[in-house]
Amino acid sequence: MAIRYLRHILIAVAISAVMFQAVRLFYHFGSRTVAYSHYPGPCVHVPRINNGSEDIAMMKDGRAFVSTGNGYAARGLDRSGGIHLIHLNQEIDGDDIVSTELKITGDFPHDVYFQPLGLGLWEDPDSNRIFLFSIILRSGPSDVVIFEFDHVDTLMFRSSVSSDVLGLGFMNDVQPTGPSSFYVSEFTRTPSYNPTLFMAEINMMLPITRVVHWDGERARVVADRIKGANGLAMSGDGETLYVSAAIDKALLVYARSPDNSLRFVYRAFLDSMADNLFFDPRSGSVWIGAHPILGEFIKHESDYDYPSPSHVLRVTLQHDDAGQISRHEIH
């Protein structure tokens, strides 16, 4: 009799846990959220960027690198990506925007399809050399690849570091700390080439992803217990690292030490799946590309023809332990 009651109790607890997680996912994934379209002004399509864009890294002169084509090859689609250069300091006038797909030279190992993801930029003030860092997705372990830009139209391959060496699963974004050192975020512990486990980990919303620093010779974990570490950005003075916790719908703020270790300062809840980050040195604001309805974004990741709303947020933060923010939806 006691065993029967115990069995019933365990079944009831299991059903309650499943129902609790289902309700939690329903609200967290934005099933009741409505997104409205609005624009701050005229919007135009940048020519020659036709396979989607993933990340942007802007130079001090107003030119910007754009990674394109992420994920198409992984889904069996005959589309390769690229890295483009656009001129953001021009007057916005549609087809007049200069957009150039950059050539890649050197002993660069790549799959049949080129799939760049997150980008990071290091402009050396002394030598005037420009280094572009990119996460490159592959059919197996991914790489952080370091290119040198010739200031015109070519990226020269310099080196790469595998996700296996870094001890990471699905790498998402990279923030350089020197010409050969960087922070890198881990969106899931499961590699992207295992889609079933990848999506299962996202749905479980586990705080198990990390940020790692690579000093040119070795990797070490500098932040952990994150729900979907995604975009990275560093303040102009180099003293603060911002990390988007995509599955947590939050922006995490860390104080950076001279040895590149990080100290958690606070979590700012955004109520939107924060993706890529850009720190504006003029205003001190963080600009965020985000997805207000997480469930719709997950459907879009499985089917690129399925529309998913996105928006641009400008977040101003108070640099104290209180986590005060001012959040404005720009687009």
C-alpha positions as CSV (number, residue, x, y, z in Angstrom):
1,M,0.0,0.0,0.0
2,A,2.8,2.4,1.0
3,I,4.6,1.7,-2.3
4,R,1.4,2.5,-4.3
5,Y,1.0,5.8,-2.5
6,L,4.6,6.6,-3.1
7,R,4.2,5.8,-6.8
8,H,1.2,8.1,-7.0
9,I,3.1,10.9,-5.2
10,L,6.1,10.6,-7.6
11,I,3.8,10.6,-10.6
12,A,2.0,13.7,-9.3
13,V,5.3,15.5,-8.7
14,A,6.5,14.6,-12.2
15,I,3.3,15.9,-13.8
16,S,3.5,19.1,-11.8
17,A,7.1,19.6,-12.8
18,V,6.2,19.1,-16.5
19,M,3.2,21.5,-16.2
20,F,5.3,24.1,-14.4
21,Q,8.0,24.0,-17.1
22,A,5.3,24.2,-19.9
23,V,3.7,27.3,-18.3
24,R,7.2,28.8,-17.8
25,L,8.1,28.2,-21.4
26,F,4.7,29.6,-22.6
27,Y,5.3,33.0,-20.8
28,H,9.1,33.2,-21.2
29,F,9.0,32.4,-25.0
30,G,6.5,35.3,-25.4
31,S,3.5,33.4,-26.6
32,R,1.2,36.3,-25.5
33,T,3.5,39.1,-26.7
34,V,2.5,41.3,-29.7
35,A,5.2,43.1,-31.7
36,Y,4.3,46.3,-33.6
37,S,6.3,47.7,-36.5
38,H,7.7,51.2,-36.3
39,Y,10.7,53.0,-37.7
40,P,12.8,56.0,-36.6
41,G,13.1,57.2,-40.3
42,P,13.6,55.8,-43.8
43,C,15.1,52.3,-44.0
44,V,16.8,51.0,-47.1
45,H,18.2,47.6,-48.2
46,V,22.0,47.5,-48.4
47,P,22.8,46.1,-51.9
48,R,24.6,42.8,-52.4
49,I,23.8,41.5,-48.9
50,N,21.2,38.9,-49.9
51,N,21.7,35.9,-47.7
52,G,20.9,37.5,-44.4
53,S,23.3,39.4,-42.0
54,E,24.5,38.1,-38.7
55,D,26.8,40.7,-37.1
56,I,28.3,44.1,-37.7
57,A,31.7,45.4,-36.5
58,M,32.3,49.1,-37.1
59,M,35.7,50.9,-37.6
60,K,36.4,54.3,-36.3
61,D,36.3,55.8,-39.8
62,G,32.6,54.8,-40.2
63,R,33.1,51.7,-42.4
64,A,31.7,48.4,-41.1
65,F,32.2,44.7,-41.6
66,V,29.1,42.6,-42.0
67,S,29.0,38.8,-41.8
68,T,26.4,37.1,-44.0
69,G,25.0,33.6,-44.8
70,N,25.1,32.1,-41.4
71,G,23.2,28.7,-41.1
72,Y,22.2,28.2,-44.7
73,A,24.7,25.5,-45.5
74,A,24.0,23.7,-42.2
75,R,20.4,23.4,-43.4
76,G,21.3,21.9,-46.7
77,L,20.8,25.2,-48.6
78,D,23.1,26.0,-51.5
79,R,24.2,29.4,-50.2
80,S,27.6,30.4,-49.0
81,G,28.2,33.4,-46.7
82,G,30.8,36.1,-46.8
83,I,32.1,39.2,-45.1
84,H,31.1,42.5,-46.6
85,L,32.4,46.0,-46.1
86,I,29.9,48.9,-46.1
87,H,30.3,52.6,-45.7
88,L,28.0,53.9,-42.9
89,N,29.3,57.5,-43.1
90,Q,27.6,58.0,-46.4
91,E,24.2,59.6,-46.9
92,I,21.7,56.8,-46.9
93,D,20.3,56.6,-50.4
94,G,19.4,53.0,-51.3
95,D,21.5,51.6,-54.1
96,D,24.2,54.3,-53.6
97,I,25.5,52.6,-50.5
98,V,28.9,51.1,-51.2
99,S,28.9,47.4,-50.3
100,T,31.8,45.2,-51.2
101,E,32.3,41.5,-50.5
102,L,35.9,41.1,-49.2
103,K,38.4,38.7,-50.6
104,I,40.1,36.2,-48.3
105,T,43.8,35.3,-48.8
106,G,46.3,33.2,-47.1
107,D,46.2,29.6,-45.9
108,F,42.6,29.8,-44.7
109,P,41.0,26.4,-44.0
110,H,37.3,26.3,-44.8
111,D,34.4,24.0,-45.6
112,V,32.6,24.0,-48.9
113,Y,30.4,26.8,-47.6
114,F,31.8,29.8,-45.7
115,Q,29.7,30.6,-42.6
116,P,30.9,33.6,-40.6
117,L,28.9,34.4,-37.4
118,G,30.0,36.9,-34.7
119,L,32.6,39.6,-35.5
120,G,35.1,41.5,-33.4
121,L,37.4,44.3,-34.3
122,W,40.9,45.3,-33.0
123,E,42.3,48.5,-34.4
124,D,46.0,48.9,-33.3
125,P,46.5,52.7,-32.6
126,D,50.3,52.4,-32.9
127,S,50.8,50.4,-36.1
128,N,47.5,51.3,-37.8
129,R,46.9,47.6,-38.4
130,I,43.3,46.4,-38.3
131,F,42.4,42.8,-37.2
132,L,39.0,41.3,-37.8
133,F,38.0,38.3,-35.6
134,S,35.1,36.0,-36.7
135,I,33.4,32.9,-35.4
136,I,33.3,30.5,-38.4
137,L,30.8,27.7,-38.2
138,R,31.8,24.4,-39.6
139,S,30.3,20.9,-40.0
140,G,32.4,19.9,-37.0
141,P,34.1,22.1,-34.3
142,S,33.9,25.8,-35.1
143,D,36.8,28.3,-35.1
144,V,37.7,31.8,-34.0
145,V,39.5,33.1,-37.0
146,I,41.8,36.2,-37.0
147,F,42.1,38.2,-40.2
148,E,44.1,41.3,-41.0
149,F,42.4,43.9,-43.1
150,D,44.4,45.6,-45.9
151,H,42.3,48.8,-45.5
152,V,40.8,48.3,-49.0
153,D,39.1,45.0,-50.0
154,T,41.1,42.0,-48.6
155,L,41.1,40.0,-45.4
156,M,44.4,38.1,-44.9
157,F,44.2,35.0,-42.8
158,R,46.5,35.1,-39.8
159,S,45.5,32.4,-37.3
160,S,42.6,30.4,-35.9
161,V,41.6,28.7,-32.6
162,S,39.2,25.7,-32.5
163,S,36.2,25.4,-30.2
164,D,37.8,22.1,-29.0
165,V,40.9,24.0,-27.9
166,L,38.8,26.6,-26.1
167,G,36.7,23.8,-24.5
168,L,33.4,25.3,-25.8
169,G,30.3,24.1,-27.5
170,F,28.5,26.5,-29.9
171,M,30.5,29.7,-30.0
172,N,28.6,32.8,-30.9
173,D,30.5,36.1,-30.6
174,V,34.0,37.3,-30.0
175,Q,35.5,40.5,-28.4
176,P,39.2,41.1,-29.0
177,T,41.5,42.3,-26.2
178,G,44.6,42.5,-28.5
179,P,45.8,41.4,-31.9
180,S,45.8,37.7,-30.9
181,S,43.7,37.6,-27.7
182,F,40.0,37.7,-27.2
183,Y,36.8,36.9,-25.2
184,V,34.4,34.4,-26.8
185,S,30.9,33.5,-25.8
186,E,29.3,30.1,-25.7
187,F,25.6,30.1,-26.6
188,T,25.0,26.4,-25.9
189,R,27.2,23.7,-24.5
190,T,25.9,21.6,-27.3
191,P,27.6,22.2,-30.7
192,S,25.4,23.7,-33.4
193,Y,25.9,20.6,-35.7
194,N,23.8,18.6,-33.3
195,P,20.4,20.4,-33.8
196,T,18.3,18.1,-31.7
197,L,20.3,18.5,-28.5
198,F,20.9,22.2,-29.4
199,M,17.2,23.0,-29.3
200,A,16.6,20.8,-26.3
201,E,19.2,22.8,-24.3
202,I,17.6,26.1,-25.3
203,N,14.1,24.8,-24.2
204,M,15.4,23.7,-20.8
205,M,16.8,27.2,-20.2
206,L,19.8,25.9,-18.2
207,P,22.4,28.4,-16.8
208,I,25.3,26.4,-18.0
209,T,27.1,28.5,-20.7
210,R,30.2,30.5,-20.4
211,V,32.6,33.3,-21.5
212,V,36.2,32.2,-22.1
213,H,39.3,34.4,-22.5
214,W,42.1,33.3,-24.9
215,D,45.4,35.0,-24.2
216,G,47.1,33.7,-27.3
217,E,48.3,30.5,-25.7
218,R,45.7,29.2,-23.3
219,A,42.0,29.5,-22.5
220,R,40.3,30.1,-19.2
221,V,36.7,30.5,-18.1
222,V,36.1,34.1,-16.9
223,A,32.3,34.0,-16.6
224,D,29.8,31.1,-16.2
225,R,26.3,30.1,-15.1
226,I,24.8,32.1,-18.1
227,K,21.6,31.3,-19.9
228,G,22.7,31.5,-23.5
229,A,25.8,33.7,-23.6
230,N,25.5,35.6,-26.9
231,G,26.7,39.0,-27.9
232,L,29.8,40.7,-26.5
233,A,30.8,44.3,-26.3
234,M,33.5,46.2,-24.4
235,S,33.3,49.8,-23.1
236,G,35.5,52.5,-24.7
237,D,37.8,52.5,-21.6
238,G,38.1,48.7,-21.7
239,E,37.0,48.5,-18.0
240,T,33.5,46.9,-18.7
241,L,32.4,43.9,-20.7
242,Y,28.8,43.5,-21.7
243,V,27.3,40.1,-22.3
244,S,23.8,39.3,-23.7
245,A,22.2,36.4,-21.9
246,A,19.8,35.6,-24.8
247,I,17.8,32.8,-23.2
248,D,17.6,34.8,-19.9
249,K,16.4,37.9,-21.9
250,A,19.0,40.0,-20.0
251,L,22.1,42.1,-20.4
252,L,25.0,41.1,-18.0
253,V,27.5,43.7,-16.9
254,Y,31.0,42.6,-15.8
255,A,34.0,44.7,-14.5
256,R,37.2,43.8,-16.3
257,S,40.5,43.5,-14.6
258,P,44.0,44.1,-16.2
259,D,44.5,40.3,-16.3
260,N,41.3,40.0,-18.3
261,S,39.4,38.3,-15.4
262,L,35.8,39.4,-14.9
263,R,33.8,40.4,-11.9
264,F,30.0,40.2,-12.2
265,V,28.4,43.6,-11.4
266,Y,24.7,43.2,-12.2
267,R,22.0,41.8,-14.5
268,A,19.6,44.1,-16.4
269,F,16.4,42.4,-17.5
270,L,15.3,43.4,-21.0
271,D,12.2,41.2,-21.6
272,S,13.6,40.4,-25.1
273,M,16.1,37.9,-26.4
274,A,19.2,40.0,-26.6
275,D,21.5,39.1,-29.5
276,N,24.3,41.3,-30.9
277,L,25.6,44.2,-28.9
278,F,27.3,47.5,-29.9
279,F,28.8,50.0,-27.4
280,D,28.5,53.6,-28.4
281,P,31.6,55.4,-27.1
282,R,30.0,58.9,-27.6
283,S,26.9,58.3,-25.5
284,G,27.9,55.3,-23.3
285,S,24.8,53.5,-24.4
286,V,24.6,49.8,-25.5
287,W,22.7,49.2,-28.7
288,I,21.2,45.7,-28.9
289,G,19.7,43.7,-31.7
290,A,17.0,41.6,-30.1
291,H,14.0,39.3,-30.6
292,P,10.9,40.2,-28.6
293,I,9.2,36.8,-29.1
294,L,11.6,34.0,-28.4
295,G,9.3,31.3,-29.5
296,E,8.9,32.9,-32.9
297,F,12.6,33.2,-33.3
298,I,13.1,29.5,-32.5
299,K,10.6,28.7,-35.3
300,H,12.5,31.0,-37.6
301,E,15.8,29.2,-36.9
302,S,14.2,26.0,-38.1
303,D,12.6,27.6,-41.1
304,Y,14.1,30.8,-42.5
305,D,10.8,31.4,-44.5
306,Y,8.9,31.7,-41.1
307,P,8.9,35.4,-40.1
308,S,10.0,36.4,-36.7
309,P,9.9,40.0,-35.3
310,S,13.1,41.7,-34.2
311,H,13.9,45.2,-32.9
312,V,16.7,47.5,-32.0
313,L,17.1,48.6,-28.3
314,R,19.2,51.4,-27.0
315,V,20.0,50.8,-23.3
316,T,21.6,53.3,-21.0
317,L,23.0,51.8,-17.8
318,Q,23.9,53.2,-14.4
319,H,27.4,51.9,-13.5
320,D,26.7,50.8,-10.0
321,D,25.4,47.6,-8.4
322,A,21.7,48.6,-8.6
323,G,21.2,47.6,-12.2
324,Q,19.3,50.7,-13.2
325,I,18.7,51.0,-16.9
326,S,16.9,53.2,-19.4
327,R,15.5,51.1,-22.3
328,H,14.3,52.6,-25.6
329,E,13.0,50.7,-28.6
330,I,14.4,52.4,-31.6
331,H,13.2,50.2,-34.5
